[in-house]
Amino acid sequence: MKLNGVAHIQLTVGNFEKCVPFYESLLAFFDMTLIARSHEFFYCVGSRTGIAISRATPEHEGEAFVQRRVGLHHFCLRARSREDVDATYEFVKQLGASIVHAPEEESQFAPGYYSVLFEDPDGIRIEVNYVPGKGNLDPSVSLPLFDVGES
């Protein structure tokens, strides 16, 4: 069976009141449409995927994301051009996002791999990348081992 992409990503956030305005702006910038909004849930769709933000349960409210804990490491959205990656960088700077790295080419992943990496108000890392050609990493190509560091 071949999958048809990612249907949606649902993130649970510790500071719903801070994160929803961030995602509301970011997802509108990505031309995603608001589908549902309540005191507990925020959901937008577009570009063949959906992104949902849900409130943490009371015992976890106020907690920040820990990248190396079991679960999500980061998520990456695919851009259509290098210019889109650059535009995303400029936009998230205006949102006050914490920038992990500005747009840069990371050809160790794939020829022409270009990305920006930033964090939402809870510290969840979001990458926006562009890969020339089909926009995918070639599964037939073995990437050399590299040190991903602690970030």
Secondary structure, 3 states (H helix, E strand, C coil): CCCCCCCEEEEEECCHHHHHHHHHHHHHHCCCEEEEECCCEEEEEECCEEEEEEECCHHHCCCCCCCCCCCCCCEEEECCCHHHHHHHHHHHHHHCCEEEEEEEECCCCCCCCEEEEEECCCCCEEEEEECCCCCCCCCCCCCCCCCCCCC
